[in-house]
């Protein structure tokens, strides 16, 4: 029998977890912070047209701002931050990161050209890279495996809150002033409050007794990367579903511009309607997905979250391809939001599914690799490809065709791999939990 791999400093075996009140308070704070994170991340998509006009940018440049500018460091810095999260105080890492991305969002409001806005967006990415690896590690140390579905879904629900807040706040500001810079300044300043709280927050005890793997020799970055590479079929097929999701999601940064160019809705009108509809829809879908994942897991289903992910993918891909082709804005909006139900199902339980196939000793680093992969894929391909197709293939007045092409171009392979993904996932989860 090989010796067990070293565990992070401060990790302790055992079955005791924080009280439900303390655990859920932590989840609530993480979720609020993620709301501000996602608002800062997505607000640019609502401001495409005024920024394009004021700064004289092309669709290709806007695609670079929506995707690579944020994604370059958001994705690549996640791995070193994940390594740090397996060793250092995670609440402090989040506090520092939230301060950085909030200040960088404020700085976006002072940009006077493409280069300045690109640099600010890169800095937003650095700060936000700290959050999810630390957050998911904290949640995993606060709840037993059969009860993680709901808190992870609740945390992931921040995507809906953040997106809705971005749209509603953006609509309010755009309706009262044409100064898009104030949108960045307001949302950036608001994020500084939760950042401060994390510096005074106690952490749950690190757990060292769950999901060990005798093939894991250590807990450094090479060990985490090596583990993924040794099990590349399992992780690759699993992550392909989420890469499809992020490609479609980040391509959706163009939706306000698409509705304006194709059907004549102003960005303000789209923002109000989308914000008001997405919020209750998202709360319902995210909570139901987390609840169902926990219920099926407690009934003995080892791949419960994966089943929910697959169902979501089969709803999402075809409807996101059809929505931009609808004859009118209201029908397009209904089809698009029905497809969003599938996307929310994927997002709500994906990390719950990932934790089932991940050794505890390298949890934060594997989560960081996961976010790095899906973020690089989504941010680099999604908005950038839409901008390129719009400018060079379909024409900027037919943006809807560029958006519709994304699920078609990138959805076939992940969907065809689903049977293989299920087999590999079940085998790996069974081996780790044995």
C-alpha positions as CSV (number, residue, x, y, z in Angstrom):
1,X,0.0,0.0,0.0
2,X,1.4,3.4,-1.0
3,X,1.6,6.2,1.5
4,X,-1.1,8.8,1.6
5,X,-0.4,12.1,-0.1
6,X,0.4,15.1,2.1
7,X,-2.6,17.2,3.0
8,X,-2.9,21.0,3.2
9,X,-1.7,22.7,6.4
10,X,-4.5,22.9,8.9
11,X,-6.5,20.0,7.3
12,X,-8.1,17.6,9.8
13,X,-9.9,14.3,9.4
14,X,-13.3,13.7,10.9
15,X,-17.0,14.1,10.2
16,X,-17.9,17.3,12.1
17,X,-18.9,20.2,10.0
18,X,-19.8,23.8,10.9
19,X,-23.4,24.4,12.2
20,X,-25.9,24.9,9.4
21,X,-26.4,28.6,10.4
22,X,-22.6,29.3,10.1
23,X,-22.3,27.3,6.9
24,X,-25.2,29.0,5.2
25,X,-24.0,32.4,6.4
26,X,-20.7,31.8,4.6
27,X,-22.5,30.7,1.5
28,X,-24.7,33.8,1.6
29,X,-21.6,36.1,1.8
30,X,-19.8,34.2,-1.0
31,X,-22.9,34.5,-3.1
32,X,-23.2,38.2,-2.6
33,X,-19.6,38.6,-3.5
34,X,-20.1,36.5,-6.6
35,X,-23.1,38.7,-7.6
36,X,-20.8,41.7,-7.6
37,X,-18.2,39.7,-9.5
38,X,-20.5,38.7,-12.2
39,X,-22.0,42.2,-12.4
40,X,-18.6,43.6,-13.0
41,X,-17.9,40.9,-15.5
42,X,-21.0,41.2,-17.6
43,X,-21.9,44.9,-17.5
44,X,-19.7,45.6,-20.6
45,X,-22.1,43.6,-22.8
46,X,-25.0,46.0,-22.1
47,X,-22.8,49.0,-23.0
48,X,-21.6,47.8,-26.4
49,X,-23.3,50.4,-28.5
50,X,-22.5,53.5,-26.5
51,X,-18.9,52.4,-26.1
52,X,-18.6,51.5,-29.8
53,X,-19.8,55.0,-30.6
54,X,-17.8,57.0,-28.1
55,X,-14.5,55.1,-28.6
56,X,-14.9,54.4,-32.3
57,X,-14.4,50.6,-31.9
58,X,-15.1,47.8,-34.3
59,X,-17.1,44.6,-33.6
60,X,-13.8,42.7,-33.6
61,X,-12.3,45.0,-30.9
62,X,-15.5,44.7,-28.9
63,X,-15.3,41.0,-29.1
64,X,-11.7,41.1,-27.8
65,X,-12.9,43.3,-24.8
66,X,-15.8,41.0,-24.1
67,X,-13.7,37.8,-24.2
68,X,-9.9,37.7,-24.2
69,X,-9.3,41.0,-22.3
70,X,-11.1,39.5,-19.3
71,X,-10.3,35.9,-20.0
72,X,-6.5,36.0,-20.4
73,X,-5.7,36.4,-16.8
74,X,-9.0,35.3,-15.3
75,X,-8.4,31.8,-16.6
76,X,-4.6,31.5,-16.3
77,X,-4.3,33.0,-12.8
78,X,-6.9,30.6,-11.4
79,X,-4.4,27.8,-11.2
80,X,-1.8,29.6,-9.0
81,X,-4.7,31.0,-6.9
82,X,-6.1,27.5,-6.6
83,X,-2.7,26.2,-5.4
84,X,-2.6,29.1,-2.9
85,X,-6.2,28.3,-1.7
86,X,-5.1,24.7,-0.8
87,X,-2.5,26.2,1.5
88,X,-3.3,29.7,2.7
89,X,-6.2,31.5,4.2
90,X,-9.0,31.5,1.6
91,X,-11.0,34.3,3.0
92,X,-8.1,36.7,2.7
93,X,-7.4,35.6,-0.9
94,X,-11.0,36.5,-1.7
95,X,-10.8,39.8,0.1
96,X,-7.7,40.8,-1.8
97,X,-9.2,39.7,-5.1
98,X,-12.5,41.4,-4.6
99,X,-10.7,44.7,-3.9
100,X,-8.7,44.4,-7.0
101,X,-11.5,43.6,-9.4
102,X,-13.8,46.3,-7.9
103,X,-11.1,49.0,-8.3
104,X,-10.4,47.8,-11.9
105,X,-14.1,48.1,-12.7
106,X,-14.0,51.7,-11.5
107,X,-11.0,52.2,-13.6
108,X,-12.9,51.0,-16.7
109,X,-15.1,54.1,-16.4
110,X,-12.0,56.3,-16.9
111,X,-10.8,54.5,-20.0
112,X,-10.3,56.7,-23.0
113,X,-9.6,54.1,-25.7
114,X,-9.3,50.5,-26.6
115,X,-5.9,50.0,-24.8
116,X,-7.1,51.5,-21.5
117,X,-10.3,49.5,-21.4
118,X,-8.4,46.3,-22.4
119,X,-6.0,46.8,-19.5
120,X,-8.8,47.5,-17.0
121,X,-10.7,44.4,-18.1
122,X,-7.5,42.3,-17.7
123,X,-7.2,43.5,-14.2
124,X,-10.8,42.6,-13.4
125,X,-10.0,39.1,-14.6
126,X,-7.0,38.8,-12.2
127,X,-9.1,39.8,-9.2
128,X,-12.1,37.5,-10.1
129,X,-9.8,34.5,-10.6
130,X,-9.4,34.3,-6.8
131,X,-13.1,33.7,-6.0
132,X,-14.4,30.4,-7.3
133,X,-11.5,28.1,-6.4
134,X,-11.6,29.5,-2.8
135,X,-15.4,29.6,-2.6
136,X,-15.9,26.0,-3.7
137,X,-13.2,24.8,-1.4
138,X,-14.9,26.6,1.5
139,X,-18.3,25.2,0.6
140,X,-16.9,21.6,0.4
141,X,-15.4,22.0,3.9
142,X,-18.8,23.3,5.2
143,X,-21.2,20.6,4.0
144,X,-21.0,16.8,3.6
145,X,-21.1,15.5,0.0
146,X,-24.8,14.5,0.1
147,X,-25.8,18.1,1.1
148,X,-23.6,20.1,-1.2
149,X,-26.0,20.4,-4.1
150,X,-28.2,23.2,-2.7
151,X,-25.4,25.4,-1.4
152,X,-23.4,25.1,-4.6
153,X,-26.5,25.8,-6.6
154,X,-27.3,28.8,-4.4
155,X,-23.7,30.1,-4.9
156,X,-24.0,29.6,-8.6
157,X,-27.3,31.4,-8.6
158,X,-25.2,34.6,-8.2
159,X,-24.8,34.4,-12.0
160,X,-28.5,35.1,-12.3
161,X,-28.5,37.8,-9.6
162,X,-25.3,39.4,-11.1
163,X,-26.6,39.3,-14.6
164,X,-30.0,40.7,-13.6
165,X,-28.4,43.4,-11.5
166,X,-26.1,44.4,-14.4
167,X,-29.0,44.7,-16.7
168,X,-31.3,46.5,-14.3
169,X,-28.7,48.9,-13.1
170,X,-27.5,49.5,-16.6
171,X,-31.0,50.2,-17.8
172,X,-31.6,52.6,-15.0
173,X,-28.3,54.5,-15.7
174,X,-28.7,54.5,-19.5
175,X,-32.3,55.7,-19.1
176,X,-31.2,58.7,-17.1
177,X,-27.8,59.6,-18.7
178,X,-25.9,58.7,-21.8
179,X,-22.7,58.5,-19.7
180,X,-21.8,54.8,-19.8
181,X,-18.7,55.5,-17.6
182,X,-20.9,56.0,-14.5
183,X,-22.2,52.4,-14.8
184,X,-18.7,51.0,-14.3
185,X,-18.0,53.4,-11.4
186,X,-21.2,52.6,-9.6
187,X,-21.0,48.8,-9.8
188,X,-17.2,48.8,-9.0
189,X,-17.6,50.9,-5.9
190,X,-20.5,48.7,-4.6
191,X,-18.2,45.6,-4.6
192,X,-15.7,47.0,-2.1
193,X,-18.0,46.4,0.9
194,X,-18.1,42.6,0.8
195,X,-14.4,42.6,0.0
196,X,-13.6,44.2,3.4
197,X,-15.8,41.6,5.3
198,X,-13.7,38.7,4.2
199,X,-10.6,40.0,6.0
200,X,-12.4,39.4,9.3
201,X,-14.1,36.1,8.5
202,X,-13.2,32.8,10.2
203,X,-12.7,29.8,7.9
204,X,-14.2,26.3,8.3
205,X,-11.8,23.5,9.2
206,X,-10.1,21.9,6.1
207,X,-11.2,18.4,5.6
208,X,-8.6,15.7,4.8
209,X,-10.5,12.5,4.9
210,X,-12.6,12.6,1.8
211,X,-12.0,11.3,-1.7
212,X,-8.4,10.2,-1.6
213,X,-6.6,8.6,-4.5
214,X,-3.5,6.4,-4.0
215,X,-2.2,7.5,-7.3
216,X,-1.8,11.1,-6.0
217,X,1.7,11.6,-4.8
218,X,1.6,15.2,-3.6
219,X,-0.6,18.3,-3.6
220,X,1.4,20.8,-5.7
221,X,0.4,22.2,-9.1
222,X,2.4,19.5,-11.0
223,X,0.5,16.8,-9.0
224,X,-2.9,18.4,-9.8
225,X,-2.1,18.8,-13.5
226,X,-0.7,15.3,-13.6
227,X,-3.8,13.9,-12.1
228,X,-6.0,15.5,-14.7
229,X,-3.7,14.3,-17.5
230,X,-3.8,10.7,-16.2
231,X,-7.6,10.9,-16.2
232,X,-7.9,13.1,-19.2
233,X,-10.7,11.1,-20.8
234,X,-13.0,11.5,-17.7
235,X,-12.2,15.1,-17.1
236,X,-12.1,16.0,-20.8
237,X,-15.5,14.5,-21.7
238,X,-17.1,16.0,-18.6
239,X,-15.6,19.5,-19.2
240,X,-16.7,19.5,-22.9
241,X,-20.3,20.0,-21.7
242,X,-19.3,23.1,-19.7
243,X,-17.1,24.4,-22.5
244,X,-20.2,24.3,-24.8
245,X,-22.1,26.2,-22.1
246,X,-19.5,28.9,-21.7
247,X,-19.1,29.4,-25.4
248,X,-22.9,30.0,-25.7
249,X,-23.1,32.0,-22.5
250,X,-20.3,34.4,-23.5
251,X,-21.5,34.7,-27.0
252,X,-24.7,36.0,-25.3
253,X,-22.7,39.1,-24.4
254,X,-23.9,40.2,-27.9
255,X,-27.6,39.7,-27.1
256,X,-28.4,43.4,-26.3
257,X,-26.7,44.5,-29.5
258,X,-28.4,41.7,-31.5
259,X,-31.9,42.7,-30.3
260,X,-31.2,46.3,-31.1
261,X,-29.8,45.6,-34.6
262,X,-32.2,42.8,-35.6
263,X,-35.5,43.8,-34.0
264,X,-35.1,47.4,-33.0
265,X,-35.2,47.0,-29.2
266,X,-33.0,49.5,-27.4
267,X,-30.3,48.2,-25.0
268,X,-32.3,49.9,-22.2
269,X,-35.5,48.0,-23.2
270,X,-33.8,44.7,-23.5
271,X,-32.0,45.2,-20.2
272,X,-35.2,45.9,-18.2
273,X,-37.1,43.0,-19.7
274,X,-34.2,40.5,-19.4
275,X,-33.4,41.6,-15.9
276,X,-36.9,41.2,-14.6
277,X,-37.5,37.8,-16.3
278,X,-34.1,36.2,-15.6
279,X,-34.2,36.8,-11.8
280,X,-37.3,34.8,-10.8
281,X,-36.6,32.2,-13.5
282,X,-33.0,31.7,-12.3
283,X,-33.9,31.4,-8.7
284,X,-36.4,28.7,-9.5
285,X,-34.2,26.7,-11.8
286,X,-31.0,26.9,-9.7
287,X,-32.7,26.0,-6.5
288,X,-34.7,23.1,-8.1
289,X,-31.5,21.8,-9.7
290,X,-29.6,21.8,-6.4
291,X,-32.5,20.3,-4.5
292,X,-32.9,17.5,-7.1
293,X,-29.2,16.8,-7.1
294,X,-29.1,16.3,-3.3
295,X,-32.3,14.2,-3.3
296,X,-31.1,11.8,-6.0
297,X,-27.7,11.6,-4.3
298,X,-29.3,10.7,-1.0
299,X,-31.2,8.0,-2.9
300,X,-28.0,6.4,-4.0
301,X,-27.4,7.9,-7.5
302,X,-23.7,8.6,-7.8
303,X,-24.1,10.6,-11.0
304,X,-27.1,12.7,-10.0
305,X,-25.6,16.1,-10.9
306,X,-24.3,14.8,-14.2
307,X,-27.8,13.7,-15.2
308,X,-29.1,17.2,-14.5
309,X,-26.2,18.6,-16.5
310,X,-26.9,16.4,-19.5
311,X,-30.6,17.3,-19.5
312,X,-29.7,21.0,-19.4
313,X,-27.3,20.7,-22.4
314,X,-30.0,19.0,-24.5
315,X,-32.4,21.9,-23.7
316,X,-29.8,24.6,-24.1
317,X,-28.0,23.9,-27.4
318,X,-30.9,23.7,-29.9
319,X,-32.9,26.6,-28.4
320,X,-29.9,29.0,-28.4
321,X,-29.4,28.2,-32.1
322,X,-33.1,28.8,-32.9
323,X,-33.7,32.0,-30.9
324,X,-31.8,34.4,-33.1
325,X,-33.7,33.2,-36.1
326,X,-37.1,34.0,-34.8
327,X,-39.2,36.6,-36.8
328,X,-39.9,38.9,-33.9
329,X,-38.2,40.0,-30.7
330,X,-40.8,38.6,-28.2
331,X,-40.7,35.1,-29.7
332,X,-36.9,35.3,-29.8
333,X,-36.8,36.3,-26.2
334,X,-39.1,33.5,-25.1
335,X,-37.1,30.9,-27.0
336,X,-33.8,32.3,-25.6
337,X,-35.0,32.2,-22.0
338,X,-36.3,28.7,-22.4
339,X,-32.8,27.7,-23.6
340,X,-31.5,29.6,-20.5
341,X,-33.3,27.1,-18.3
342,X,-31.0,24.4,-19.7
343,X,-27.9,26.6,-19.2
344,X,-28.9,27.3,-15.6
345,X,-29.3,23.6,-14.9
346,X,-25.7,23.0,-16.2
347,X,-24.3,25.8,-14.1
348,X,-26.1,25.0,-10.9
349,X,-24.7,21.5,-10.5
350,X,-21.5,21.4,-12.5
351,X,-19.1,21.9,-9.5
352,X,-21.1,19.5,-7.4
353,X,-20.5,16.9,-10.1
354,X,-16.8,17.8,-10.3
355,X,-16.3,17.4,-6.6
356,X,-17.5,13.8,-6.9
357,X,-14.6,12.9,-9.1
358,X,-11.9,15.0,-7.4
359,X,-9.5,14.1,-4.5
360,X,-9.9,16.4,-1.5
361,X,-6.1,17.2,-1.3
362,X,-6.1,19.0,-4.6
363,X,-9.7,20.2,-4.7
364,X,-9.1,23.9,-5.1
365,X,-6.5,23.4,-7.8
366,X,-8.7,21.0,-9.8
367,X,-11.5,23.5,-9.5
368,X,-9.1,26.2,-10.8
369,X,-8.1,24.0,-13.7
370,X,-11.7,23.5,-14.5
371,X,-12.5,27.2,-14.4
372,X,-9.4,27.9,-16.4
373,X,-10.4,25.5,-19.1
374,X,-14.1,26.5,-19.5
375,X,-13.3,30.2,-19.2
376,X,-10.5,30.2,-21.8
377,X,-12.7,28.3,-24.1
378,X,-15.8,30.4,-23.5
379,X,-14.2,33.8,-23.4
380,X,-11.9,33.4,-26.3
381,X,-14.3,31.6,-28.6
382,X,-17.7,32.9,-27.6
383,X,-17.7,36.7,-28.0
384,X,-14.6,36.9,-30.2
385,X,-16.0,34.4,-32.8
386,X,-19.4,36.2,-32.9
387,X,-17.6,39.5,-33.5
388,X,-15.5,38.0,-36.3
389,X,-18.4,36.2,-38.0
390,X,-20.4,39.4,-37.8
391,X,-17.8,41.6,-39.3
392,X,-16.2,39.3,-41.9
393,X,-18.9,36.7,-42.8
394,X,-22.5,37.7,-42.2
395,X,-22.3,41.5,-42.0
396,X,-22.7,43.6,-38.9
397,X,-26.4,44.2,-39.7
398,X,-27.0,40.4,-39.5
399,X,-25.5,39.9,-36.1
400,X,-28.2,37.4,-35.2
401,X,-26.8,34.9,-37.7
402,X,-23.4,35.0,-36.1
403,X,-25.0,34.4,-32.7
404,X,-27.1,31.5,-34.0
405,X,-24.1,29.8,-35.5
406,X,-22.3,29.3,-32.2
407,X,-24.3,26.3,-30.8
408,X,-24.3,24.7,-34.2
409,X,-20.5,25.0,-34.7
410,X,-19.5,23.9,-31.2
411,X,-22.4,21.8,-29.9
412,X,-22.2,18.6,-32.0
413,X,-19.1,17.0,-30.4
414,X,-20.0,17.4,-26.7
415,X,-23.5,16.1,-27.3
416,X,-22.3,13.1,-29.2
417,X,-19.9,12.3,-26.4
418,X,-22.6,12.1,-23.7
419,X,-22.8,8.3,-23.5
420,X,-19.1,8.0,-23.2
421,X,-19.1,10.9,-20.6
422,X,-21.6,9.0,-18.4
423,X,-19.6,5.7,-18.4
424,X,-16.3,7.4,-17.6
425,X,-17.8,9.6,-14.9
426,X,-19.6,6.7,-13.1
427,X,-16.5,4.6,-13.0
428,X,-14.3,7.3,-11.7
429,X,-16.8,8.4,-9.0
430,X,-17.2,4.8,-7.8
431,X,-13.4,4.3,-7.5
432,X,-12.9,7.5,-5.5
433,X,-15.7,6.9,-3.1
434,X,-15.0,3.2,-2.5
